[in-house]
Each structure stands twice: as C-alpha cells, then as structure tokens.
Amino acid sequence: MNQDIIRKAGEIVEKNTGMGTYCVLAQIDMDDYPTVSTITASKADGINWITFCTGLGSTKTNRINKCNRASVCFNADDYNITLVGEIEVITDPEVKREMWYDGLVNHFNGPDDPGYCVLHFRTKRYNLLVDWKEIRGEL
C-alpha cells in the first residue's frame, strides 16, 4: 500500500509542475521565523526532488543561503502532499536551460539571464494523504 501511495503522490506532484500550477514552499526567514511562498514547481521526479525557478538574490535565495532546510506542500480537496528536505541554489547554465518553462518570460530574458536561477529541493521525509490514506516516512 505505501509504495502505491508514494507512486500516486509522485504522479500528482509531476502533474502540478509548469505554468499555471502552484504549490507552497516553506523556509526559515532571516529572523529565524517560518515563512511560506506560493511558487510554481518547474520540474519534479515524483516526490524525490522538485525544482523551482526564481531570481538570484531574491528573498528565497537569501533564505537558502542562511538555512537550506525547506518544506514543500501540494494540496487540493482530495490530497495533501507535504515534503521536508533541503534546498540549494543552482546557477549552472545547462540546468537553467533544462528547467526553463514559458511562464518565466514574464520575469526573465531567457534561460541565460544572469538574474535567473534554479532552486533544487531534495526530499528527506514525507507526509502523504492520497485517496484518504495517510503515510509518513523517509527517503
């Protein structure tokens, strides 16, 4: 049963990436308080990892530089997928091109824009409610 829920949760996460989709990214702010942001996930590998695109020097990247612990939540009426892990800022040009999606043209001049970066989140533990079944665990 657990593997089935993990698989379904991964499919939900992957379906909720790219333009027009949103999730919540929780971080620790500069004053050591929790803070959340609504953000679009650009790509995902199930619940294993998720990438986000943002501006270099933004509040999100500054928070990561101070504390790389984060949590991501995807939710709707019929599921709640909460992932806890670590996040890093990536500026590698190849990764930036791979994670680029059309909705970013409103914020950046293209995947080679020096102000654009990728946030890479890796799940360490999860709490999944899918099909009204709840499981918790670690990856």
N, C-alpha and C positions, 0 to 999 in steps of 0.2 A: 504494500500500500504506500509506504513512504516514497519509494522511487517513482511511483505513478504521480503522486502529488508534486514531487520535485520536478518531474518532466513537464507536467501541466503548468506549473508556476513559471518554468523557463520559457515555455511557449507564449504565455501571457506577457512576460517581460519583453521578449523579442518582438511580439506584435505591437507593443507600445513604445517603439523607437521611431525616430524620424519626425519629420514635420507634422505638426498638428496633434502630437501626443505630449503628455506631461506626466511627471512624477514629482516626488518631493525628495530633496537632498538635505539632510541634516548634518550640520557641522558644529564645531565649537568656535565661538567668535573670539575677537581679540581680547575681550574682558572675561574669558573663560565661561561664558554662558552659552547654552544651546541656542541655535538659530536654524531656521529652515528656509529653503528657497524652492519655488516651483521651477522646474527646469525640464528641458526635452532631452531624453536619452538619445544619443546618436546611433549607437550600435550596442549589441549585447550578445553574450554567449550563455544563453539560459540564465541561471542565477549565479553563474561563476564570476563573470565580470561584466561591467557596463561602462560605456564611455559617454562623456558629455563634452560639449564644446562651449568655450567661454572666452572672455578676454584676458590676456596676460596682464597681471596687475589688478585684476578685479577683486572684489571682496572675497569671492570664492577662492581664488588662488592665494590671496594673502592669508586666509584662514588655514589653508592646507599647509602653507609654509610654517605656520605656528603649530598646528596639530593635524596630523594626517588621518585621524580617526573620523569615520563618517557613517551615516546610515542612509539607505535609500528605501522609499516606500512607494509601491504601486497599489492603488486601491480602486475599487468600484463596489457596487451593491453586492456582488457575488464573490469577491475575493479581496484579500489583504495580504500583500507580499512585502514583508519587512526584512531587509538585508542589512547586516552590520559588518563593517570591514575597514579597509584602509584605502586611501585615495592618493593619487600622485598627479603632478602636473607634467605633461609631455609636450615638448616643442619640436620633436623630430618631424622634419618636413614630410617624410613618407607616411607617417601615422596621421598627420594633419590632413593630407590628401585623402587617405583611406576613410577617415571618419567624417569628412565633409558631406553635408546634405544641403539641398536647395534653399531651405529656410534660413540658412546663415547669411545669404546675400544681403539681407536687411541690416546686418551688423558688421560684416567684414568684406573686404575687397576680393576675397577668394581664399583658397586654401593656403596660399603662400603669404598671406597678410601677416606681418611680424607681430601684430597685436592679438592674433588668434592662437589659441592653444587647446589641447585636449586634456580632459580630466579622466583618469583611468581608475575606476573603482574595482577592488577585488573583494569578494565576499569571504568572510571568515565564519560567520554564523547566520542563521536564518530563523524566521518565524513565519510560517506559511499557512494561510487559511484559504483553501481551494475546495470547491464542491462541499462546503460546510464541514470539511475535515481539517483539523489543525495539527501541524507537526512543527517541532523545533529541532535544530541540530547544528552541526558544524561541518564545514567543508574541509 
